[in-house]
Amino acid sequence: MIVTDSEKRISDICARWRVEGLSVGFVPTMGALHRGHLSLVEIAAASSDRVVVSIFVNPTQFGQGEDLDWYPRTLEEDCSSVESAGASAVFAPRADTVYPDDFSTGVHVTGISEGLCGAARPGHFDGVITVCAVLFGIVKPDLAVFGMKDAQQLAVIRRMVSDLRMGIEIVAAPVVRESDGLAMSSRNQYLSVEEREQACLISAGLEKALSLFRTGERNCEVLQKEFLAALKDAPLLRVQYVETVDPDTMLGVERVDKQVLLAVAVFAGKTRLIDNILIWSEV
Ligand code: AMP
């Protein structure tokens, strides 16, 4: 597997693959990789001839006072795990490669990026989609895989790729969870033992709301309350938002008449965790 921090090297390799008729799948990450990330690599590898994983802790998507400086960085372990998952190359650029001194462009998606995490973390999605636009320009993938864990990010990326006619297939990967239901996240390692114990109530609350829907409840406010009730005995958890939205537009929904995303952000101590569940039934 190729590991490089050179923009020229990775773009030359990808160009050569395309000339050889090989399709390129791409998985952008910030590293500190866990099974959730690796599932994305496996999905990319199943439908592309070559897979590039980027590992870049993107400074522009962190707000003031957020965890940029202590975000975990584990490049060596990350490289060996993505190789086992089927990656052909890791691109781990330096910040001044991605953002040279004269970098002057920002991409902004209106609407979809403004509620939920966009409201809680101003500027976050501008940072995310601008770096994705840069990375897409370097790698020029046929396909890129993003996790449903970050459902709003996925919707924003889809909008950008469609609006800017980037010609990249965006594939959604299901949320990978710990055995007690907690959505895997690089930030879970910040949790104390007590916070970790209570954090599993987040996914339990989402499941309870889904169960209530399955018994016939269609009122979104009632479903949100069901989620909140699951957290009432967890003093270390503080809900930042709980919202029911259309999964494509991220606009608020009051009744479940079609698929609805129940999306939440919860602080466990100082650690901000996000999770979501699709409220719908197959039958
Ligand atoms: P990050 O490194 O946190 O920026 O995440 C990189 C990619 O991995 C994003 O597309 C995330 O949605 C995805 N991802 C993170 N955690 C999970 C998870 N538990 N299950 C599935 N995908 C995930």
Boltz pocket constraint, residues with backbone or C-beta under 6 A from the ligand:
constraints:
  - pocket:
      binder: B
      contacts: [[A, 28], [A, 29], [A, 30], [A, 31], [A, 36], [A, 37], [A, 39], [A, 40], [A, 145], [A, 146], [A, 147], [A, 148], [A, 149], [A, 150], [A, 173], [A, 174], [A, 175], [A, 176], [A, 177], [A, 183], [A, 184], [A, 185], [A, 186]]
      max_distance: 6.0
